[in-house]
Amino acid sequence: MDTWKTETEMFALMKERLYTPVVGDILDAMGYYHQFLPQDIRPLNDGMKLAGKAMTVLMIDVYGQQKKPFGLLTEALDQLDENEIYLATGGTKRCAYWGELLTATARTRGSVGAVVNGWHRDTPQVLEQNWPVFSCGCYAQDSSVRTQVVDFRCRIEIGEVTINDGDIVFGDVDGVIIIPKDVASEVVLLALKKASTEKVVRKAIEGGMSATAAFKEFGVL
């Protein structure tokens, strides 16, 4: 039976053995029907995968020079800790929400990824750091006179998903899903079991079993 002793081990196991579709199936079965972030939030490249705890960040639009450029952005970055993922939303996506120096700061602090419901910039410089970033795409326009961080470690919403600070964020080429922290261990254990069963089902189908017979026997498709 798969198990872990620390959060770090759990996140490593998730990245090694799981994929977002199987986690989504488990959450559906448990009655959590709205856990995937919108489809346009994508990894910068298809090989990126992340698993960690959300550090939630709330942003707003601003217009022109501000008394405090970027708002609470630097304070939010300085709060990032090991195994945390910077997860930001808010405003109307008028500019880039992430870039090269934010990547370097977060990575150096032990953060394991960033997910922004908006654009990123400095794409080559972000990619060369080999650190997972998910966004809606690239757009070079600067944020200093267009957006601010107004709060962090607060409840946020992205699409149909409500996210609390510390919820589990899991992302790969198929999307980003949020696992409520109170059920995280149960979800991961059930997803590991389902992933193993799916391998058995695939082998049976490749061996000639029909889809109908496979679903009847294994309950997975």
C-alpha positions in Angstrom: 0.0 0.0 0.0 1.3 3.5 -0.9 2.0 5.7 2.0 4.2 8.7 3.0 5.6 10.1 6.2 5.8 13.8 5.2 4.1 16.3 3.0 7.2 16.4 0.8 7.0 12.6 0.2 3.3 12.9 -0.6 3.9 15.6 -3.2 6.7 13.6 -4.7 4.5 10.5 -4.9 1.7 12.6 -6.6 4.1 13.9 -9.2 5.6 10.5 -9.9 2.4 8.3 -9.9 -0.7 10.5 -10.4 -2.2 12.6 -13.2 -5.0 15.2 -13.0 -7.7 13.1 -14.7 -7.6 10.4 -12.1 -7.6 12.9 -9.2 -10.6 14.6 -10.8 -12.4 11.3 -11.0 -11.9 10.7 -7.3 -13.1 14.2 -6.3 -16.2 13.7 -8.5 -16.9 10.4 -6.7 -16.7 12.3 -3.4 -19.1 15.0 -4.5 -16.5 17.7 -5.2 -17.7 18.6 -8.7 -16.0 22.0 -9.3 -12.3 21.6 -8.6 -10.6 22.1 -11.9 -9.4 25.6 -12.7 -10.4 27.1 -16.1 -9.1 25.4 -19.2 -7.0 28.3 -20.3 -4.6 28.0 -17.4 -1.9 26.0 -18.9 1.8 25.0 -18.2 4.4 26.9 -20.1 5.5 23.6 -21.5 3.7 20.2 -21.6 6.3 18.5 -19.3 5.7 20.7 -16.3 4.0 19.2 -13.4 3.4 20.6 -9.9 2.1 19.4 -6.5 2.1 21.5 -3.4 0.1 23.8 -1.0 -1.6 26.9 -2.2 -0.5 30.3 -1.0 -3.4 32.3 -2.3 -3.0 35.8 -3.7 -5.7 38.4 -4.5 -5.0 41.1 -7.2 -6.9 44.1 -8.4 -6.6 46.5 -11.4 -5.0 49.9 -10.8 -4.5 52.8 -13.2 -1.2 54.6 -13.5 1.5 55.3 -10.9 0.7 54.1 -7.4 1.8 55.2 -3.9 3.0 51.6 -3.4 3.9 50.0 -6.7 2.8 46.3 -6.9 0.9 46.6 -3.7 1.7 43.7 -1.3 3.5 41.6 -4.0 6.9 41.6 -2.3 5.3 40.8 1.1 3.4 37.9 -0.5 6.6 36.6 -2.2 8.5 36.8 1.1 5.9 34.7 2.8 6.3 31.8 0.4 7.6 28.7 2.1 8.8 25.2 1.2 6.3 23.1 -0.8 4.0 26.1 -1.4 2.6 27.3 -4.8 1.9 30.9 -5.5 -1.7 30.9 -6.7 -3.0 34.3 -7.9 -6.2 35.7 -9.3 -8.1 39.0 -9.7 -8.3 42.0 -12.0 -9.0 41.8 -15.7 -5.7 40.4 -17.0 -4.4 43.7 -18.4 -0.8 42.8 -17.9 1.6 40.0 -16.9 1.2 38.6 -13.4 4.4 36.6 -13.3 7.9 36.8 -14.8 11.6 36.0 -14.5 12.4 37.7 -11.1 9.3 36.4 -9.4 10.3 32.9 -10.6 13.8 33.3 -9.2 12.5 34.7 -5.8 9.9 31.9 -5.4 12.2 29.1 -6.5 14.9 30.3 -4.1 12.5 30.3 -1.2 11.6 26.6 -1.8 8.3 27.2 -3.5 7.4 24.5 -5.9 5.5 26.4 -8.6 3.3 29.3 -9.6 -0.3 29.3 -11.0 -1.7 32.7 -12.2 -5.1 33.3 -13.6 -3.5 35.8 -16.0 -0.5 36.2 -18.2 3.2 35.7 -17.7 6.2 37.3 -19.4 10.0 36.7 -19.7 9.1 33.3 -21.1 12.7 32.2 -22.1 14.1 33.4 -18.8 11.3 31.6 -16.9 11.8 28.4 -18.9 15.5 28.3 -18.3 15.0 28.1 -14.6 13.3 24.7 -15.0 10.5 25.5 -12.5 6.8 25.0 -13.2 4.7 28.0 -14.1 1.0 27.8 -15.2 -0.7 30.8 -16.8 -3.2 31.8 -19.4 -0.4 32.6 -21.8 2.4 35.1 -22.4 2.0 38.9 -22.6 4.9 41.3 -22.0 3.0 44.3 -20.6 4.2 45.3 -17.1 2.1 45.2 -14.0 3.5 48.0 -11.9 1.0 50.6 -13.2 -1.8 48.2 -14.0 -2.3 45.8 -11.1 -1.6 45.3 -7.4 -1.6 42.5 -4.8 -4.2 43.6 -2.2 -4.2 40.4 0.0 -2.7 37.0 0.4 -3.4 33.8 2.4 -7.0 34.6 1.9 -10.0 32.8 0.3 -10.1 33.3 -3.5 -12.2 32.0 -6.4 -11.1 31.1 -9.9 -13.8 30.1 -12.2 -16.1 27.8 -10.3 -13.4 26.8 -7.7 -13.2 28.2 -4.2 -9.6 28.0 -2.9 -8.4 28.4 0.7 -4.9 29.0 1.7 -3.2 25.6 2.2 -5.4 23.6 -0.2 -3.5 21.2 -2.4 -2.7 22.3 -6.0 -1.9 19.6 -8.5 -1.2 20.4 -12.1 0.0 18.8 -15.3 -0.6 19.0 -19.1 -4.3 18.3 -18.6 -4.9 21.2 -16.3 -4.8 22.3 -12.6 -7.0 20.8 -9.9 -7.6 21.9 -6.3 -7.9 19.3 -3.6 -9.5 20.7 -0.3 -6.9 20.3 2.4 -9.2 18.5 4.8 -9.6 15.5 2.4 -6.2 15.6 0.7 -4.8 12.4 2.2 -7.9 10.4 1.4 -8.0 11.7 -2.2 -4.4 10.9 -2.9 -4.7 7.4 -1.5 -7.8 6.7 -3.6 -6.3 8.2 -6.7 -3.2 6.0 -6.3 -5.4 3.0 -6.1 -7.4 4.0 -9.2 -4.3 4.8 -11.2 -3.0 1.2 -10.5 -6.4 -0.2 -11.5 -6.4 1.7 -14.7 -3.1 0.1 -15.7 -4.7 -3.3 -15.1 -7.7 -2.4 -17.2 -5.6 -1.1 -20.1 -3.6 -4.3 -20.1 -6.9 -6.3 -20.2 -8.3 -4.3 -23.1 -5.0 -4.5 -25.0 -5.3 -8.3 -24.4 -8.7 -8.4 -26.1 -11.2 -7.7 -23.4 -14.1 -5.5 -24.6 -14.8 -2.1 -23.0 -18.2 -3.4 -21.7 -16.6 -6.4 -20.1 -13.7 -4.4 -18.6 -16.1 -1.8 -17.1 -18.3 -4.6 -15.7 -15.3 -6.3 -14.1 -13.2 -3.3 -12.9 -15.7 -0.4 -12.7 -13.2 1.9 -14.4 -13.1 3.4 -17.9 
